[in-house]
Amino acid sequence: MSRKALGFCAVSPQRDGYGGTQTNDCKGMTKVVVICNDQEYFLRHRLAVVEKLAQAGAEVTVVTGGQEKPLRKPEGWTFIHMPIERFSFRPLGDLAIVARSARLIAAINPDAVHLITLKPAVFSGFAAILARLAGRGPRRILVTIPGLGRLMSPGAASSSTASAARSIVRRAIRFLSDRRGVYFTFETSHDRNLWLSDGLIRNDNSTVINGAGVNPEIFYPVAGKAARPGIKVLFASRLLKAKGLDAFIDAAKQYANRADIEFIVAGMIEPHDPDGYYPEELRKEPAISFLGEVTDMPALLREVDLVCLPTRYGEGIPRILIEAAASGIACLATDLEGCKEIVEDGVSGTLVPASEPEALAKNISNAVDAYLQNPELLRTQGAAGYQRFLSGGFSEEAVVSHFIALLTGPETDRI
């Protein structure tokens, strides 16, 4: 493929994040395979990169677990379903991912493979190396770790099964990291530094990208937003206890008889996740207004005053916090590294310790009380969050450009 066909990659030389420079010359880049553990996650967080590549004329194949049928019509790219179990890590059972990925990669013979989340990194990454040995593999392998998740986070389960799984993951990542043309992206410096200190990756083959990117033409502050009595507090995320929904509901119960505050819950049901809620539970809870899955999040954000995500989950930068900042909404979140990347305590929101549900609910209610007593904080912190979004490289354009550069940039000499 010519540089003209992928003209957005033909930019001036710049630092490549690995100690060298890159020209983003996409000449010859024709085929890209993206493998992600879940279709819904891909569509919410990673679609923009694929659309940009497809618009430029690249042949992009997206392979995901989750729903078997495409949830939206692919425009310029191809969708393939591949069974990937998200809620457990069974090295022997998951070996089927290696075989399926190797066959698919060898059949397509892509120039680049983008592996998103841990399981594709481990199993499809090995498959990509096998395809290389057969002369049908990618010259570039990009691994994106949005967050360390339940398996690799500090303080994760310490059972013998979990420990064995972590040992396999570490060996697989080290093996992958030592191959030519393999690069890793993280959403926080904390996660990257953990893997660097463990010797899993290197400085010259890893970098940090600020989340999945948010489009400021869709998410933006409301000019002259009218003041109203009371506040609306929104929890919007996957409906999991680990995301802090249990603590959010417990906090909401403390305000059940008050007219000056409303607790709203919106998000995706995870029917197969043992940590999830059933929609019937949430609909019957009188302390909250349950909206279910919302398709127009920008409009909902323009109707609320505070976004609350009391997550205890080992994730990257939560997208809802970036969306809130882009919309000029103050945030109440836990003091996990991903949250701290976008929320500055006392400046653009409030950070509370990621404690057990009872203590977390108490900290949420204390923070909410402070906002009720001084509603002006919502305005000033929302404005500060918007400035953080503008200056921090969280826009969709900035993030997509970074991923495109990593997928299409020149190889290094490292083998």
C-alpha positions as CSV (number, residue, x, y, z in Angstrom):
1,M,0.0,0.0,0.0
2,S,1.3,3.4,-0.9
3,R,2.0,6.2,1.5
4,K,-0.7,8.2,-0.3
5,A,-3.3,5.5,0.5
6,L,-2.5,5.8,4.2
7,G,-1.6,9.4,4.1
8,F,-2.4,10.0,7.8
9,C,0.7,8.0,8.6
10,A,3.1,10.2,6.5
11,V,4.1,12.7,9.1
12,S,7.3,14.4,10.2
13,P,9.8,12.3,12.2
14,Q,9.1,12.2,16.0
15,R,10.2,10.4,19.0
16,D,8.8,6.8,18.9
17,G,8.7,6.2,22.7
18,Y,11.4,3.5,22.4
19,G,14.5,5.7,22.3
20,G,14.5,6.4,18.6
21,T,12.5,8.2,16.0
22,Q,9.8,7.2,13.6
23,T,8.5,8.6,10.4
24,N,5.1,6.9,10.5
25,D,5.7,5.8,6.9
26,C,2.9,3.3,6.2
27,K,4.2,2.2,2.8
28,G,3.5,-1.5,2.4
29,M,1.1,-1.7,5.3
30,T,-1.9,-3.5,3.8
31,K,-3.2,-6.1,6.3
32,V,-3.9,-5.7,10.0
33,V,-5.5,-8.3,12.3
34,V,-6.9,-7.2,15.6
35,I,-7.7,-9.8,18.3
36,C,-9.7,-8.8,21.4
37,N,-11.3,-10.9,24.1
38,D,-14.7,-9.4,23.8
39,Q,-16.7,-7.8,21.0
40,E,-18.5,-5.3,23.1
41,Y,-15.3,-4.1,24.7
42,F,-13.8,-3.7,21.3
43,L,-16.7,-1.6,19.9
44,R,-16.8,0.7,22.9
45,H,-13.0,1.2,23.3
46,R,-11.0,0.2,20.2
47,L,-13.1,0.7,17.1
48,A,-11.7,4.1,16.2
49,V,-8.3,2.8,15.3
50,V,-9.8,0.1,13.0
51,E,-12.0,2.7,11.4
52,K,-9.1,5.0,10.7
53,L,-7.1,2.2,9.2
54,A,-10.0,1.0,7.1
55,Q,-10.8,4.5,5.8
56,A,-7.2,4.7,4.6
57,G,-7.5,1.5,2.6
58,A,-6.0,-1.1,4.9
59,E,-7.5,-4.6,5.0
60,V,-8.5,-5.0,8.6
61,T,-9.8,-8.2,10.2
62,V,-11.2,-8.0,13.7
63,V,-11.4,-11.2,15.8
64,T,-13.2,-11.1,19.1
65,G,-14.7,-13.3,21.7
66,G,-18.1,-12.6,23.3
67,Q,-21.2,-12.3,21.1
68,E,-21.0,-14.5,18.0
69,K,-22.9,-12.2,15.7
70,P,-21.6,-8.8,14.9
71,L,-23.3,-6.2,17.1
72,R,-22.9,-3.6,14.4
73,K,-22.3,-3.8,10.7
74,P,-18.6,-3.7,9.9
75,E,-17.8,-0.8,7.6
76,G,-14.6,-1.4,5.6
77,W,-13.4,-4.2,7.9
78,T,-14.1,-7.9,8.5
79,F,-15.5,-9.4,11.6
80,I,-14.7,-13.0,12.8
81,H,-15.8,-14.5,16.0
82,M,-13.5,-16.7,18.0
83,P,-14.4,-18.3,21.4
84,I,-12.4,-16.6,24.2
85,E,-13.4,-17.2,27.8
86,R,-13.2,-13.9,29.6
87,F,-14.0,-15.0,33.2
88,S,-11.3,-17.6,33.8
89,F,-7.7,-18.4,32.8
90,R,-7.2,-22.1,32.1
91,P,-3.9,-22.5,30.3
92,L,-4.6,-26.0,29.0
93,G,-8.2,-25.3,27.9
94,D,-7.1,-22.0,26.4
95,L,-4.6,-23.7,24.1
96,A,-7.3,-23.8,21.5
97,I,-6.9,-20.1,21.1
98,V,-3.3,-20.7,20.0
99,A,-4.4,-23.1,17.3
100,R,-7.3,-21.0,16.0
101,S,-5.2,-17.8,16.0
102,A,-2.3,-19.4,14.3
103,R,-4.5,-20.8,11.5
104,L,-6.2,-17.4,11.1
105,I,-3.0,-15.4,11.1
106,A,-1.3,-17.7,8.6
107,A,-4.3,-17.6,6.3
108,I,-4.4,-13.8,6.3
109,N,-0.6,-13.2,6.4
110,P,-0.9,-9.7,8.0
111,D,1.6,-7.0,8.2
112,A,0.6,-6.2,11.8
113,V,-1.3,-7.9,14.6
114,H,-2.9,-5.9,17.4
115,L,-3.6,-8.0,20.5
116,I,-5.9,-6.4,23.1
117,T,-6.2,-7.6,26.7
118,L,-4.2,-10.3,28.4
119,K,-5.5,-13.6,27.0
120,P,-5.0,-12.6,23.3
121,A,-1.6,-11.3,24.3
122,V,-0.5,-14.6,25.8
123,F,-2.2,-17.1,23.4
124,S,-2.6,-15.2,20.1
125,G,0.8,-13.7,20.7
126,F,2.4,-17.1,20.7
127,A,0.4,-18.0,17.6
128,A,1.7,-14.9,15.8
129,I,5.3,-16.1,16.5
130,L,4.4,-19.6,15.2
131,A,3.0,-18.0,12.0
132,R,6.2,-16.1,11.6
133,L,8.2,-19.3,11.7
134,A,6.0,-20.6,8.9
135,G,6.7,-17.4,6.9
136,R,3.1,-16.2,7.3
137,G,3.4,-14.0,10.4
138,P,3.3,-10.2,11.0
139,R,6.4,-8.0,11.1
140,R,4.8,-6.0,13.8
141,I,3.0,-7.3,16.9
142,L,1.4,-4.7,19.2
143,V,0.1,-5.8,22.6
144,T,-2.3,-3.5,24.5
145,I,-2.8,-4.1,28.2
146,P,-5.7,-1.8,29.2
147,G,-5.4,-2.9,32.9
148,L,-3.8,-5.7,34.8
149,G,-7.2,-7.2,35.7
150,R,-8.1,-9.8,38.3
151,L,-5.2,-12.1,37.5
152,M,-2.1,-9.8,37.4
153,S,-3.0,-6.9,39.7
154,P,-1.1,-6.5,42.9
155,G,-3.1,-8.2,45.6
156,A,-4.8,-10.5,43.2
157,A,-5.9,-14.0,44.2
158,S,-3.1,-16.1,45.7
159,S,-4.5,-19.6,45.2
160,S,-2.2,-22.2,43.7
161,T,-4.2,-22.2,40.5
162,A,-4.0,-18.4,40.2
163,S,-0.3,-18.5,41.0
164,A,0.4,-21.1,38.4
165,A,-1.6,-19.1,35.8
166,R,0.4,-15.9,36.6
167,S,3.7,-17.9,36.2
168,I,2.6,-19.0,32.8
169,V,1.6,-15.4,31.8
170,R,4.9,-14.0,32.9
171,R,6.9,-16.6,30.9
172,A,4.7,-16.0,27.9
173,I,5.1,-12.2,28.1
174,R,8.9,-12.5,28.5
175,F,9.1,-14.8,25.5
176,L,7.0,-12.4,23.4
177,S,8.9,-9.3,24.6
178,D,12.2,-10.9,23.4
179,R,10.9,-11.2,19.8
180,R,11.6,-8.8,17.0
181,G,9.0,-6.1,16.3
182,V,6.9,-6.7,19.4
183,Y,5.7,-3.6,21.4
184,F,3.5,-3.1,24.4
185,T,1.1,-0.3,25.4
186,F,-0.3,0.4,28.8
187,E,-2.8,3.0,30.1
188,T,-0.9,3.9,33.2
189,S,2.8,4.3,34.1
190,H,2.1,2.3,37.2
191,D,1.2,-0.8,35.2
192,R,4.1,-0.4,32.8
193,N,6.5,0.0,35.7
194,L,5.3,-3.1,37.4
195,W,6.0,-5.2,34.3
196,L,9.4,-3.4,33.8
197,S,10.4,-4.2,37.4
198,D,9.4,-7.8,36.9
199,G,11.6,-8.0,33.8
200,L,8.6,-8.8,31.6
201,I,9.1,-6.0,29.1
202,R,11.8,-3.4,28.3
203,N,11.9,0.4,28.2
204,D,12.5,0.3,24.5
205,N,9.5,-1.8,23.6
206,S,6.8,-0.3,25.8
207,T,5.0,2.9,26.2
208,V,1.9,4.5,27.9
209,I,-1.1,5.7,25.9
210,N,-3.8,7.6,27.8
211,G,-6.8,5.3,27.5
212,A,-8.9,4.6,24.4
213,G,-9.6,8.2,23.5
214,V,-12.7,10.3,23.7
215,N,-14.1,12.5,20.9
216,P,-14.5,16.1,22.1
217,E,-17.0,16.8,19.3
218,I,-19.3,14.3,21.1
219,F,-18.4,14.8,24.7
220,Y,-18.2,18.4,25.7
221,P,-19.4,20.8,28.5
222,V,-22.7,22.4,28.4
223,A,-22.3,26.2,28.1
224,G,-24.4,28.1,30.6
225,K,-25.7,24.9,32.3
226,A,-28.6,26.1,34.5
227,A,-28.3,25.6,38.2
228,R,-30.8,23.4,39.9
229,P,-31.6,22.4,43.5
230,G,-29.9,19.2,44.5
231,I,-27.5,17.0,42.5
232,K,-27.6,14.0,40.3
233,V,-24.8,11.4,40.9
234,L,-24.1,8.9,38.1
235,F,-22.5,5.4,38.2
236,A,-21.9,4.3,34.6
237,S,-19.8,1.2,34.0
238,R,-20.0,-2.5,33.8
239,L,-22.4,-3.5,36.6
240,L,-19.9,-5.3,38.8
241,K,-19.2,-5.3,42.5
242,A,-15.5,-4.9,41.7
243,K,-16.4,-1.6,39.9
244,G,-17.8,-0.4,43.3
245,L,-21.5,-0.7,42.4
246,D,-22.1,-2.4,45.8
247,A,-20.6,0.5,47.7
248,F,-22.4,3.0,45.4
249,I,-25.8,1.4,46.2
250,D,-25.0,1.3,49.9
251,A,-24.2,5.0,49.9
252,A,-27.4,5.8,47.9
253,K,-29.4,4.1,50.6
254,Q,-28.3,6.7,53.1
255,Y,-30.1,9.4,51.1
256,A,-33.2,7.3,50.2
257,N,-35.6,9.8,51.7
258,R,-34.0,13.0,50.5
259,A,-35.3,15.0,47.5
260,D,-32.1,17.0,46.9
261,I,-30.1,14.1,45.5
262,E,-30.6,11.3,43.0
263,F,-28.3,8.3,42.5
264,I,-28.4,7.0,38.9
265,V,-27.0,3.7,37.6
266,A,-26.4,3.0,34.0
267,G,-24.3,0.3,32.4
268,M,-23.8,-3.1,30.8
269,I,-25.2,-6.3,32.4
270,E,-22.5,-9.0,32.6
271,P,-24.8,-12.1,32.8
272,H,-21.8,-14.6,32.9
273,D,-19.6,-12.7,35.3
274,P,-19.9,-14.1,38.9
275,D,-19.2,-10.6,40.2
276,G,-22.1,-9.0,38.3
277,Y,-25.6,-7.9,39.2
278,Y,-28.9,-9.1,37.7
279,P,-31.0,-6.3,36.2
280,E,-34.0,-7.4,38.4
281,E,-31.9,-6.7,41.5
282,L,-31.2,-3.1,40.4
283,R,-34.7,-2.4,39.1
284,K,-36.1,-3.3,42.5
285,E,-33.6,-1.2,44.5
286,P,-35.6,2.0,45.6
287,A,-32.4,4.0,46.4
288,I,-31.3,4.2,42.8
289,S,-32.7,5.1,39.4
290,F,-31.6,2.2,37.1
291,L,-31.4,3.0,33.4
292,G,-29.8,-0.2,32.1
293,E,-27.5,0.1,29.1
294,V,-27.5,3.7,27.7
295,T,-26.8,4.3,24.1
296,D,-26.4,8.1,24.3
297,M,-23.9,8.6,27.1
298,P,-23.0,12.2,26.0
299,A,-26.6,13.3,26.5
300,L,-26.8,11.5,29.9
301,L,-23.6,13.2,31.1
302,R,-25.0,16.6,30.2
303,E,-27.9,15.9,32.6
304,V,-25.9,14.9,35.7
305,D,-23.7,16.8,38.2
306,L,-21.2,14.2,39.5
307,V,-19.8,11.0,38.1
308,C,-19.0,8.3,40.7
309,L,-16.8,5.3,40.0
310,P,-15.6,3.7,43.3
311,T,-13.8,0.9,41.5
312,R,-11.6,-1.7,43.2
313,Y,-10.8,-3.3,39.8
314,G,-7.3,-3.6,38.3
315,E,-8.1,-1.5,35.2
316,G,-6.4,1.2,33.2
317,I,-7.9,4.7,32.9
318,P,-11.7,4.2,33.2
319,R,-13.3,5.5,30.1
320,I,-16.3,7.0,32.0
321,L,-13.9,9.3,33.9
322,I,-12.4,10.5,30.7
323,E,-15.9,11.1,29.2
324,A,-16.9,13.0,32.4
325,A,-13.8,15.2,32.2
326,A,-14.4,15.9,28.5
327,S,-18.0,16.9,29.5
328,G,-16.9,19.2,32.3
329,I,-18.3,16.9,35.1
330,A,-16.6,16.5,38.5
331,C,-15.6,12.9,39.4
332,L,-15.7,10.9,42.6
333,A,-13.4,7.9,42.3
334,T,-11.1,5.6,44.2
335,D,-7.4,6.4,44.5
336,L,-6.3,3.6,42.1
337,E,-3.6,4.5,39.6
338,G,-5.9,4.6,36.5
339,C,-8.3,6.9,38.2
340,K,-5.5,9.2,39.4
341,E,-4.4,9.6,35.8
342,I,-7.5,11.7,35.0
343,V,-8.8,12.8,38.4
344,E,-6.8,15.1,40.7
345,D,-8.0,15.0,44.3
346,G,-9.5,18.3,45.4
347,V,-8.9,19.8,41.9
348,S,-11.0,18.0,39.3
349,G,-12.8,15.7,41.8
350,T,-12.5,13.6,44.9
351,L,-10.5,10.5,45.4
352,V,-11.3,8.1,48.2
353,P,-9.4,4.9,49.3
354,A,-10.3,1.7,47.5
355,S,-11.5,0.0,50.6
356,E,-14.1,-2.7,51.4
357,P,-17.8,-1.9,50.5
358,E,-18.9,-0.6,53.9
359,A,-16.0,1.8,54.4
360,L,-16.1,2.8,50.7
361,A,-19.8,3.6,51.0
362,K,-19.1,5.8,54.0
363,N,-16.3,7.7,52.1
364,I,-18.7,8.2,49.2
365,S,-21.4,9.6,51.4
366,N,-18.8,12.0,53.1
367,A,-17.7,13.3,49.7
368,V,-21.3,13.6,48.5
369,D,-22.2,15.6,51.6
370,A,-19.3,18.0,50.8
371,Y,-20.8,18.6,47.4
372,L,-24.3,19.1,48.8
373,Q,-22.9,21.7,51.2
374,N,-20.9,23.5,48.6
375,P,-22.4,22.9,45.1
376,E,-20.0,25.4,43.6
377,L,-17.3,22.7,43.9
378,L,-19.1,20.8,41.2
379,R,-18.6,23.7,38.8
380,T,-15.0,24.5,39.6
381,Q,-13.9,20.8,39.6
382,G,-15.8,20.1,36.4
383,A,-14.0,23.0,34.7
384,A,-10.6,21.7,36.0
385,G,-11.4,18.2,34.7
386,Y,-12.1,19.7,31.3
387,Q,-8.8,21.4,31.2
388,R,-7.1,18.2,32.3
389,F,-8.8,16.4,29.4
390,L,-7.7,19.1,26.9
391,S,-4.1,19.1,28.0
392,G,-3.5,15.5,28.8
393,G,-3.6,13.7,25.4
394,F,-6.9,12.0,26.1
395,S,-8.7,12.9,22.9
396,E,-9.6,10.2,20.4
397,E,-7.4,11.9,17.7
398,A,-4.3,11.8,19.9
399,V,-4.8,8.2,21.0
400,V,-5.7,6.9,17.6
401,S,-2.6,8.6,16.1
402,H,-0.4,7.0,18.6
403,F,-1.7,3.5,18.0
404,I,-1.5,4.0,14.2
405,A,2.1,5.1,14.6
406,L,2.9,2.0,16.6
407,L,1.2,-0.4,14.2
408,T,2.7,1.1,11.1
409,G,6.1,2.4,12.2
410,P,9.5,1.0,11.1
411,E,10.9,-2.0,12.8
412,T,13.9,-1.8,15.2
413,D,17.0,-3.9,15.0
414,R,16.0,-5.8,18.1
415,I,15.5,-9.6,17.6
